[in-house]
């Protein structure tokens, strides 16, 4: 009887191919196709961001842990660090407030001076007005006798008089104060200087100038200190 040598069938590993199934025990190829085998692109910035975030979080965690630490130097150091941060934040906030207030004040001043003038002209005008306000002194109203015109009879009931109001421009505020305090002496000096005048002379510019110079010399000679720079006839009424 002939023997038939049957060769046992050996199991062959399934061939990789269509299904893309890797052979058991074989390492997966990094370049193998399919969704499962495609590696995600590397993000170079992500590790840096995570590192910075982790570093900041770690620092905060260390400070908070230091505040609760049983070690006194560590706890004191953490407290000093927190206090320093609070101080820096306070200084920055205070400086910001001052800068904001300064800008606000400058803007207000610029808005006030924008009506046809710049800031320098506005400040100069304010200074001149303040100086004028505090360097003027009213000396009062005085009566001047007018000379009778030769060959002309005065009208009945008409008096040959003129009323004049005088204001003084002083070199400083103290001079005006001296005129105010010595108002009785000032009136006496002016009245003594106001002699009879011609009507036409009082109405002319030259006549007013001579009268002004006469009164200026008299008052400045009387003043104990300071100087009257000019006189103004703010009102003149001739009857």
C-alpha positions in Angstrom: 0.0 0.0 0.0 1.6 3.3 -1.0 2.0 5.9 1.6 0.9 9.3 0.8 3.1 12.0 2.5 0.7 14.7 3.3 2.4 17.9 3.9 0.7 19.9 6.6 -0.5 23.3 5.5 1.3 26.1 7.2 -0.5 29.2 8.1 0.9 32.2 6.1 0.6 35.6 7.6 -2.0 37.7 6.0 -0.3 40.0 3.4 -0.5 43.6 4.0 -2.0 45.4 1.2 -5.5 46.3 0.5 -6.7 46.7 4.0 -3.4 48.2 5.2 -3.2 45.9 8.2 0.3 45.7 9.5 1.9 42.4 10.1 1.6 41.2 13.7 4.8 42.0 15.6 6.0 44.4 12.9 6.6 48.1 13.9 4.2 50.5 12.4 5.7 52.5 9.6 5.6 56.3 10.2 4.9 56.8 6.5 2.1 54.4 6.3 -1.0 55.7 4.7 -4.5 56.1 6.3 -5.9 58.3 8.9 -4.6 56.3 11.8 -1.0 56.4 10.7 -0.7 60.1 9.8 1.1 62.0 12.6 -0.1 65.5 13.6 2.1 68.4 12.6 4.3 69.6 15.4 3.5 73.1 16.9 6.7 74.8 17.9 4.9 77.7 19.7 2.7 75.5 21.9 5.6 74.2 24.1 6.8 77.7 24.6 3.4 79.1 25.6 2.8 76.1 27.9 6.3 76.7 29.4 5.7 80.4 30.1 2.2 79.7 31.5 3.6 76.9 33.6 6.4 79.1 34.8 4.1 82.0 35.8 1.7 79.6 37.4 4.5 78.0 39.3 5.8 81.3 40.5 2.4 82.3 41.8 1.9 78.9 43.4 5.3 79.2 45.1 4.5 82.7 46.4 1.1 81.5 47.7 2.8 78.5 49.3 5.4 80.7 50.8 2.8 82.8 52.5 1.5 79.7 54.3 5.0 78.2 54.9 6.0 77.3 58.4 9.5 78.5 57.6 9.7 82.1 58.8 12.3 83.4 56.3 10.4 81.9 53.4 7.1 83.4 54.7 8.7 86.8 55.2 10.2 86.7 51.8 6.8 85.9 50.2 5.1 88.7 52.2 7.8 91.2 51.1 7.4 90.1 47.5 3.6 90.6 47.6 4.0 94.0 49.4 6.5 95.1 46.8 4.2 94.2 43.9 1.4 96.1 45.6 3.7 99.1 46.1 4.7 99.1 42.4 1.1 98.9 41.3 0.1 101.8 43.6 3.0 104.0 42.3 2.1 103.3 38.7 -1.6 104.0 39.4 -0.8 107.3 41.2 1.6 108.4 38.4 -1.1 107.7 35.9 -3.7 109.8 37.8 -1.3 112.7 38.0 -0.6 112.5 34.3 -4.3 112.4 33.5 -5.0 115.4 35.7 -2.2 117.4 34.2 -3.4 116.6 30.7 -7.0 117.5 31.7 -5.9 120.9 33.1 -3.8 121.7 30.1 -6.7 120.9 27.8 -9.0 123.2 29.8 -6.5 126.1 29.5 -6.1 125.5 25.8 -9.8 125.5 25.3 -10.1 128.8 27.0 -7.4 130.4 24.9 -8.5 128.9 21.6 -10.8 131.9 20.8 -8.4 133.7 18.6 -5.4 133.6 20.9 -2.8 131.0 21.9 -2.0 130.0 25.5 0.8 132.5 25.9 -1.4 135.5 24.8 -4.1 134.3 27.2 -1.8 134.2 30.2 -0.3 137.5 29.3 -3.7 139.1 29.0 -4.8 137.7 32.4 -1.6 139.1 34.0 -2.1 142.5 32.5 -5.8 142.6 33.6 -4.8 141.6 37.2 -2.1 144.2 37.3 -4.5 146.9 36.0 -7.1 145.9 38.5 -4.9 146.1 41.5 -2.8 149.1 40.5 -5.7 151.6 39.9 -7.0 153.9 42.7 -9.9 156.3 42.5 -8.9 159.6 44.1 -12.4 161.1 44.0 -14.4 163.9 42.3 -13.1 167.5 42.5 -14.5 170.9 41.6 -12.5 173.3 39.4 -13.4 177.0 39.3 -13.5 178.4 35.7 -12.4 181.9 34.9 -15.0 184.3 33.6 -14.5 185.2 30.0 -13.7 188.8 29.6 -16.5 190.8 28.0 -19.0 188.1 28.5 -21.6 188.1 31.2 -22.4 184.7 32.8 -25.9 183.4 32.2 -28.3 183.7 35.2 -28.1 180.6 37.4 -25.1 179.2 35.6 -22.0 178.7 37.7 -18.6 178.7 36.1 -17.5 175.3 37.6 -16.3 172.0 36.4 -16.4 168.6 38.0 -13.5 166.2 37.4 -13.1 162.6 38.6 -9.4 161.5 38.9 -8.0 158.0 39.0 -4.3 157.2 39.7 -2.3 154.4 38.1 0.3 153.2 40.7 3.5 151.4 40.2 2.5 148.7 42.7 -0.3 147.7 45.0 1.3 149.2 48.1 1.3 152.6 46.5 -2.5 152.4 45.9 -2.9 151.3 49.5 -1.0 154.3 50.7 -3.2 156.6 48.6 -6.3 154.9 50.0 -5.1 155.2 53.6 -4.2 158.8 53.2 -7.2 159.8 51.2 -7.8 163.0 53.3 -4.3 164.2 52.6 -4.6 163.3 48.9 -7.7 165.4 48.5 -6.0 168.3 50.2 -3.0 168.1 47.9 -5.3 168.0 44.8 -7.6 170.7 45.9 -4.6 173.0 46.7 -3.4 172.5 43.2 -6.7 173.1 41.4 -6.7 176.9 40.9 -9.1 178.7 38.6 -8.7 177.6 34.9 -9.9 178.9 31.6 -12.7 176.9 30.1 -11.1 176.5 26.8 -7.8 175.4 28.4 -9.6 172.6 30.3 -11.3 171.4 27.1 -8.1 171.1 25.1 -5.7 168.2 25.1 -2.7 170.4 26.0 -4.6 172.0 28.9 -5.5 168.6 30.4 -1.9 167.4 30.0 -0.6 170.5 31.9 -3.1 169.9 34.7 -2.2 166.2 34.9 1.5 166.9 35.1 0.9 169.5 37.9 -1.1 167.0 40.0 1.4 164.2 39.4 4.4 166.3 40.6 2.4 167.4 43.7 1.2 163.9 44.7 4.5 162.1 44.0 6.3 164.7 46.1 3.9 163.9 48.9 3.9 160.1 48.7 6.2 158.5 51.4 7.1 155.6 49.0 6.1 154.4 45.6 5.1 156.4 42.6 2.0 157.4 40.7 2.8 156.5 37.0 -0.2 158.3 35.5 -3.5 160.1 36.2 -6.8 159.7 34.3 -9.7 162.1 34.2 -12.4 159.5 34.0 -15.2 162.1 34.1 -15.3 165.8 33.2 -18.5 167.9 33.5 -18.4 171.6 32.7 -21.4 173.7 33.7 
